[in-house]
Amino acid sequence: MTIAFEHHSPQAYVDPYAADPAETTWPAAAVGQDMDYLLPPPNPSERLSILIDPRDQRRLALHAVLTAAGIPPLPEDRDAIDQLSALPSSINTTLQRWLRHTS
């Protein structure tokens, strides 16, 4: 069995768990290119138009503000963050503002 890190080419990639490894190799055009340009820039017309629930938006924003303030949330903090995200947006905005001023 071949593992991805056993390849001699530094840009070769094979998923050892794939049913057909030929389907999971890097495209030929990407191999050998500069590492900064493996993916094309995103096309705004191809964006998904999925709305995020306001509670989920507040939860994500709270995670980001906590992390930026040097308080990365731990897995056991999830319940507290979910409860805080359920509060009205004005309270959540105030909490985020307070956290931004700590950093």
Secondary structure, DSSP 8 states (H G I E B T S, - for coil): ---GGG-SSTT----TT-SSGGGGS--TTTTTS-GGGSS----GGG-------HHHHHHHHHHHHHHHTT----GGGHHHHHHHHTS-HHHHHHHHHHHHHH-
